[in-house]
Amino acid sequence: MKKYLGLIGFILLTSCQITETLTINSDGSGKITQEVVRDEQSYQLLMGEDYSKEEEYQDTTYVFKDVIAKNQETFSRLTKFEKEVFGKFNPVTVHIKKSSIEKHFKTTFTQEFKVVEEVADLLKTENYVSDIIHNYALAAEEHYFSVQYSYEGKVFKRIVKITDPERLKTEQARVEANKKYYASLKLVENFVLKYQFPLKIKSVSNPNAKISSDQKSLQLDFKITDCLYNPDSTNLEVVLE
C-alpha cells in the first residue's frame, strides 16, 4: 500500500507546477503564497484512459486555526511540541479547487506575516490537517526535510534542512526508479520561486536566479523531481543593498 501511495504521490507531483511567491515589505512584514496547479496534459499522459473516468468536484476555502477549533478535543490531547508545530500553521488559508469537468485542479496556500520567520512549511499544511482530524501522531509523518525563512538586516535566507537522512535515501531511490519509468514522457514538473524585496538585490547565492530590471525581485526555476532528490538544492541566500 505504501508503495502504491508513493507512486500516486509521485504522479501528482510530476504533473504539476508549484509556484512559491513571497513579498517582503520595508518593515519586514509580507505575504507568501504557494500554488499547486495540476498540468492536465502531463496528468493525462500519466493516467491514460483513466483520465476521462475522473469524477471530482471541490471548491473549498478554510483557515488552519478553524480546523483546530473544530477538533479541539483531539488537539487538547496533543503534546506541547505537537501543539507548537501545528500552531505555526494557524494563520494559513487554504483554497482547493478541483473540477474534473473543467479540468482545473489547483490548491493555494496563503499566509500573511509580521516577520518572515513566522512562515509555516506550507506544503505540509494538508498533511497536518489530516493529522488533526484523524488523530495521527506527528511521529508517523514521513517528511524528510523542512523549509524555513529568515530576514536579518539586508540578508534573506530560504533554509532547507534534511530532517530524516534515512528517509531521504528511500525517496532518492524512488525518484531514480520513477524517473527511468517516465523518461520517455515530457512532463511538466516545475517548482518556481518568485521573491520580491523592498531593496535592490546585491547578490544571490544561486547563479540561475533571474533578477528583474528594477533589481528588487527574482525568479528561480527547478524541476520537482530534482527538489525531491536533493531538497537543499533550493536553499537560497539573497543579499540586499
C-alpha positions as CSV (number, residue, x, y, z in Angstrom):
1,M,0.0,0.0,0.0
2,K,2.8,2.4,0.9
3,K,4.5,1.7,-2.4
4,Y,1.2,2.4,-4.2
5,L,0.6,5.6,-2.4
6,G,4.1,6.7,-3.1
7,L,3.5,6.1,-6.8
8,I,0.3,8.2,-6.7
9,G,2.2,11.0,-4.9
10,F,4.9,10.9,-7.5
11,I,2.4,11.1,-10.3
12,L,0.7,14.1,-8.8
13,L,4.0,15.9,-8.2
14,T,5.4,15.2,-11.6
15,S,2.4,16.5,-13.4
16,C,2.1,19.9,-11.8
17,Q,3.7,23.3,-11.3
18,I,4.3,24.7,-7.8
19,T,4.9,28.4,-7.5
20,E,6.1,30.0,-4.3
21,T,5.5,33.8,-4.3
22,L,7.0,35.8,-1.5
23,T,6.8,39.5,-0.9
24,I,8.7,41.3,1.9
25,N,7.8,44.8,2.8
26,S,10.2,47.5,4.1
27,D,9.1,46.8,7.7
28,G,9.9,43.0,7.3
29,S,6.2,42.0,7.1
30,G,4.8,40.4,4.0
31,K,2.8,37.6,2.4
32,I,3.7,34.2,1.0
33,T,1.6,32.1,-1.4
34,Q,2.2,28.6,-2.7
35,E,0.1,27.5,-5.7
36,V,0.0,23.9,-6.7
37,V,-1.6,23.6,-10.2
38,R,-2.0,20.3,-12.0
39,D,-0.9,20.3,-15.6
40,E,-3.6,18.5,-17.4
41,Q,-1.6,17.4,-20.4
42,S,1.0,15.8,-18.2
43,Y,-1.5,14.2,-16.0
44,Q,-3.3,12.7,-19.0
45,L,-0.1,11.2,-20.3
46,L,0.4,9.5,-16.9
47,M,-3.1,8.3,-16.3
48,G,-4.0,7.2,-19.8
49,E,-7.6,6.1,-20.3
50,D,-8.4,6.6,-16.6
51,Y,-8.1,10.3,-17.2
52,S,-11.5,10.5,-18.8
53,K,-13.1,8.5,-16.0
54,E,-12.2,11.0,-13.3
55,E,-15.2,12.4,-11.4
56,E,-14.4,15.0,-8.8
57,Y,-15.5,18.5,-7.8
58,Q,-14.5,20.5,-4.8
59,D,-14.3,24.3,-4.1
60,T,-13.3,24.8,-0.5
61,T,-11.6,27.6,1.5
62,Y,-10.6,27.2,5.1
63,V,-8.2,28.6,7.7
64,F,-5.9,26.2,9.6
65,K,-6.9,27.6,13.0
66,D,-10.6,26.8,12.3
67,V,-9.6,23.1,11.8
68,I,-8.0,23.2,15.3
69,A,-11.2,24.8,16.7
70,K,-13.4,22.1,15.2
71,N,-11.2,19.4,16.5
72,Q,-10.4,20.9,19.9
73,E,-10.9,17.7,21.9
74,T,-8.3,15.9,19.7
75,F,-5.9,18.9,19.7
76,S,-6.1,19.3,23.5
77,R,-4.6,15.8,23.9
78,L,-1.5,16.6,21.8
79,T,1.9,17.1,23.3
80,K,3.3,20.6,23.8
81,F,5.7,20.0,20.9
82,E,2.9,19.0,18.6
83,K,0.8,21.9,19.6
84,E,3.7,24.3,18.8
85,V,4.2,22.7,15.4
86,F,0.6,22.9,14.4
87,G,0.3,26.4,16.0
88,K,2.6,27.9,13.4
89,F,0.1,27.0,10.7
90,N,-2.8,28.9,12.5
91,P,-2.9,31.8,10.0
92,V,-2.6,29.7,6.9
93,T,-5.5,29.9,4.5
94,V,-6.1,27.1,2.0
95,H,-8.2,27.2,-1.1
96,I,-8.8,24.0,-3.0
97,K,-10.5,23.9,-6.4
98,K,-10.9,20.6,-8.1
99,S,-13.1,20.1,-11.2
100,S,-12.9,17.1,-13.4
101,I,-15.4,18.7,-15.8
102,E,-13.4,22.0,-16.1
103,K,-10.2,20.0,-15.8
104,H,-8.9,22.5,-13.3
105,F,-7.1,21.3,-10.2
106,K,-5.4,23.9,-8.0
107,T,-4.6,24.3,-4.3
108,T,-3.4,27.6,-2.9
109,F,-1.8,28.2,0.5
110,T,-1.6,31.8,1.7
111,Q,0.0,33.3,4.8
112,E,0.5,36.9,5.9
113,F,3.3,37.5,8.4
114,K,4.8,40.2,10.5
115,V,8.3,38.7,10.2
116,V,9.3,36.0,7.7
117,E,10.4,33.6,10.5
118,E,6.7,33.1,11.2
119,V,6.1,31.4,7.8
120,A,5.0,27.8,8.1
121,D,6.3,24.9,5.9
122,L,3.2,25.4,3.7
123,L,3.3,22.3,1.6
124,K,2.8,20.2,4.8
125,T,-0.5,22.0,5.6
126,E,-2.9,19.4,4.3
127,N,-0.9,16.6,5.9
128,Y,-1.2,18.3,9.2
129,V,-4.9,19.0,8.7
130,S,-5.3,15.2,8.2
131,D,-3.2,14.5,11.3
132,I,-5.5,16.6,13.5
133,I,-8.8,15.3,12.0
134,H,-7.7,11.7,12.2
135,N,-5.7,12.0,15.4
136,Y,-2.4,10.8,13.8
137,A,0.8,11.3,15.6
138,L,3.5,13.5,14.2
139,A,6.0,10.7,14.8
140,A,4.2,8.8,12.0
141,E,5.0,11.5,9.4
142,E,7.2,10.7,6.5
143,H,8.5,14.2,5.8
144,Y,12.3,14.2,5.4
145,F,13.1,17.9,5.1
146,S,11.9,21.2,6.5
147,V,11.7,24.7,5.0
148,Q,12.2,27.9,7.0
149,Y,13.0,31.5,6.2
150,S,14.9,34.3,7.8
151,Y,15.4,38.0,7.1
152,E,18.0,39.9,9.2
153,G,19.3,43.3,8.2
154,K,19.8,43.0,4.5
155,V,20.1,39.3,4.2
156,F,17.2,36.9,3.3
157,K,17.6,33.2,3.5
158,R,15.5,30.2,2.4
159,I,16.7,27.4,4.7
160,V,16.1,23.8,3.8
161,K,17.2,21.1,6.3
162,I,17.3,17.4,6.0
163,T,15.4,16.0,9.0
164,D,15.5,12.3,8.2
165,P,18.6,11.2,6.3
166,E,17.4,7.5,6.0
167,R,14.0,8.6,4.6
168,L,15.9,10.8,2.1
169,K,17.8,7.8,0.8
170,T,14.5,6.0,0.3
171,E,13.0,8.9,-1.5
172,Q,16.1,9.3,-3.7
173,A,15.8,5.6,-4.8
174,R,12.1,6.1,-5.5
175,V,12.8,9.2,-7.6
176,E,15.5,7.4,-9.6
177,A,13.2,4.5,-10.3
178,N,10.3,6.6,-11.4
179,K,12.4,9.0,-13.5
180,K,13.6,6.0,-15.5
181,Y,10.0,4.7,-15.8
182,Y,8.6,8.0,-17.1
183,A,11.8,9.1,-19.0
184,S,10.0,9.0,-22.4
185,L,7.3,11.4,-21.3
186,K,7.6,15.2,-21.5
187,L,6.1,16.1,-18.2
188,V,5.6,19.5,-16.6
189,E,7.2,19.4,-13.1
190,N,8.1,22.9,-12.3
191,F,9.0,24.4,-8.9
192,V,9.2,28.1,-9.2
193,L,10.4,30.7,-6.6
194,K,9.2,34.3,-7.1
195,Y,10.6,36.7,-4.5
196,Q,10.0,40.5,-4.1
197,F,12.1,42.6,-1.8
198,P,12.0,46.2,-0.5
199,L,15.5,46.9,-1.6
200,K,17.7,46.2,-4.6
201,I,19.4,42.8,-4.8
202,K,23.1,42.9,-4.4
203,S,23.8,39.2,-4.8
204,V,22.1,35.8,-5.0
205,S,23.7,32.5,-3.9
206,N,22.1,30.6,-6.8
207,P,23.6,31.8,-10.2
208,N,20.5,30.6,-12.0
209,A,18.3,33.2,-10.4
210,K,16.8,35.7,-12.9
211,I,16.8,39.2,-11.4
212,S,14.2,41.8,-12.6
213,S,15.1,45.0,-14.3
214,D,14.4,47.0,-11.2
215,Q,16.7,44.6,-9.2
216,K,14.1,44.2,-6.5
217,S,12.7,40.7,-7.4
218,L,13.9,37.4,-8.7
219,Q,12.7,34.2,-10.2
220,L,14.3,30.8,-9.8
221,D,13.1,27.6,-11.6
222,F,13.7,24.0,-10.6
223,K,12.4,20.5,-11.5
224,I,10.2,19.0,-8.8
225,T,12.0,15.6,-9.1
226,D,15.3,17.4,-8.5
227,C,13.9,19.1,-5.4
228,L,12.6,15.8,-4.1
229,Y,16.0,14.1,-4.7
230,N,18.1,17.0,-3.3
231,P,15.8,19.3,-1.2
232,D,18.6,21.5,0.0
233,S,19.3,22.5,-3.6
234,T,16.6,25.1,-3.1
235,N,18.5,26.8,-0.3
236,L,18.9,30.4,-1.1
237,E,20.6,33.5,0.3
238,V,19.9,37.0,-1.1
239,V,21.9,40.0,0.0
240,L,20.2,43.4,-0.5
241,E,21.9,46.7,-1.0
